[in-house]
Amino acid sequence: MSQTADLEPSALGKKEFWDDQYQLELENFHDHGDEGEVWFGNLVMNRIVKWCSSSESIDKKTPVLDVGSGNGLLALEISRKGFLNVLGIDYSETAVQLSREIAKESSSHVRLKFAIFCRNLAAFSKGSKFGLILDKGTYDAISLSDNAVEDRGKYVENIHSIMLPNSFFLIATCNWTMEEIVQSFLPYFCFVETIPTPSFQFGGKQGNNVSIVVFKRN
């Protein structure tokens, strides 16, 4: 895999941070019915969903995987657009618990499971392959871990290993430019296009522009 420059490790790259974040969101959901914030905001999520649901190259029956599904809202939106086989995975057990409770309230059939992204996802999938994989901020978090370079390489290889031929991978990132993301995912993927995005707001603060890049599996 081609390597881009390293980022400084931060709390966002640690599992403990996300466990605490989703524990708070779980408590808020129990107390107030609040499903939590959408990472990168609703506009970014909706543009991902719109691209997927309007693409003539993607069958609604194809297996879909949301990597780093968090509170599950992206997986739920994809399901609402008619995708019949949607799985969300996260390495925070608390996130999985929250997303399952939200999905139950929504009467959704989306499946939500615990999985560690940088381990052998092929073993996790037990031979299943996916025609569409989504990543909204997960690669960013991995890029901020203490072992980022190795973890990024494993992540790209793992994602590639569980994809069907000619399948699609969409990644939203605020830590990397489009050019850097394309470099990082070579030679396993070929660049298809970028999806225009606004700047995002999270936690009441305006953030950097988000790049949404569409790849096809080589």
N, C-alpha and C positions, 0 to 999 in steps of 0.2 A: 504494500500500500504506500502511495506517496504520502510524505509527511509535511504538514504545515507547521508553523511556529507554535510553540507551547504557550499555554495560558497559565497564569498564576493560580495555584490551587485555592479554593475557597470553601466556605461552609456549604454552598450549593452543590458541591461535589461529594458530599458526605451523606450516607444513608441516614444517620442520626438526625440530620436537619429535616429530611423529608418525613421521617417518622413523627417528629415533633409537629411539623406543619400539618400533617394529615390527622394527627390526634386532635389538634385544635379544631380542624374542620369537621371531624367526626362529632365532637362535642357540640359544635354550633349546629350541625344538622339535627342532632337529637333534641337540642333545646329550642331551636328556632326554625327548623326545616330549611336552613341555608345550605345549598349544595356546594358552596365555595366558589372561589374565583377561577376563571379560565386562564391558564398560563398563556401569555401573549395576547389575551383578550378575545372577545367574541368575533370581532371582524376577521382576525387571522383564522380562527377555527372555521368560520362560515365560508371563507374562501377555499380552504382545503376541502370542505364537504362539497361545495359547489363544483369544484374541478372534478372530484371523484364521481359525483352523481351524474354529471353531464358528459363524461368521457364515453365516446362510442367504443373505445378499446377495452373497457372494463365491464365484464358481465356482473350483474347484481348477485349472482349465485357464487361468485368467486370467494374463496376464504380471505377474510380481511384480518390483519393483525395491527393493533395499536400498541406500540412499544412505549412503555412508560405512561400507562393510561391514567394514573393519578386518580382523580375523582370520577373518571369514566365518562365525562360529558362529551368528549369527542367521539368515543365509541358509540354512545347513545344517539348522537346526531347522525352518524353514518347509518346506523340501523334504521332510524326514522326515514331516511331517504330511500329505503327499500333494499339495502344490502341484507342478505339473509343469513350470513355466516360470519359473525363478527366476534373476535376475541380480543380482550384487553389484558395486558400483563403489566405488572409493576413489581419492583423489588422491595417495596414497603408493604408489609403485611397490613398495616393500618390503612393505607390507601386502598388496598383490595377490599378490606372490610367496608370502608366508606362507599366505594363504587358499587359494591353489591347491594348495599342498603338503598342507595339512590336508584339503582336499576330496578330493584323490587318495587319501590314506590311508583316507578314509571311503567310498571308492568312490561318491562323489556326482557327479551330473551338473549341479550348480549351476555356472553360468557366472560368472566373476569377471574384471573388466576395470578398466583404469585410466581415470579421467575426472576432470576438474576441475569441481566442482559449480557454481561461479559463472560458468562460461562457457556457451556455447550448448548445452544438453543436447539440444535438438531436433536439432541437427546430429549430436551423438554418437549419438542413438538411430536416426538415419537413417530417420525416419518411423514407427518403432515407437512404440506407445502402451502404457501400463501400466494395469491395472485395480486394482492395489494397490501403494502406495509406502510404505516404512518408513524412519524416521529415528530412530536411537537415539543421540542426542548430537551429531550432525553440525551441526545448526543452532546448538547451543550453542557448538561450536568456532568456527563462522563468526562468531558474535556476539562472540568474543574476539579477532578479527583486527584488524589496524591499519586496515583499511578496512571496518569492520563494517557501517555503515549502508548503504553502497552494495551490499556483498556480500549482505546479508540481503535487500534488495529484489530483486536479480537471482536469488537462490536461489528465492524464492517464485514469481516469474514463470516460471523455468525448470521447476520442478516442475509447475506448472499446465500448461505447454505440452506435456508428454509424457504427460498422463493422459487416459484414455478418459472419455467422458461418464459421469456418475454413478459414478465410481470413488472409491476411498477412500485417504486419506493418514493414517498414524498417526505421531505424533511424540512421542518421550520427551525430556523436558528437566528439568534441575535448576537452570537459570539463570533461567527465566522461570516465572511463575505461569500457571495455566490462563487467566486473564483476559487477561494480556499476550500469550500465544500466539495466542489467538483474535483479538485486535486486530491483531496483526502479519500474520495470514494473510487478513484481509479485504482486498478483496471477492472474492478468487479462490476462497475455500472457505467452506462453511457448517459450523458446529459440529454434531457429532452427539452425542458424549458423552465423558466421561472414564472411564478405566479405573483403579480403585483400585490404589494401589501402596504398598509399605512404604518406609521409608527405605533407602538403599542403602549398601553397603560396598565400597570400592575401595582397593586398596593397604593394607589393614589399618585404614583409617580410616572412621569412620561419617560419611556425607554427609547433605546435605539431602534432603528428600522429593523424589521424582521425580514429575512430572506426565506422564501419557500421555493425549494428546488425540487423538480421532478426528474427522477432517474428511471431508466429501464435496465433490467438485469441483463448483463452480458452472458 
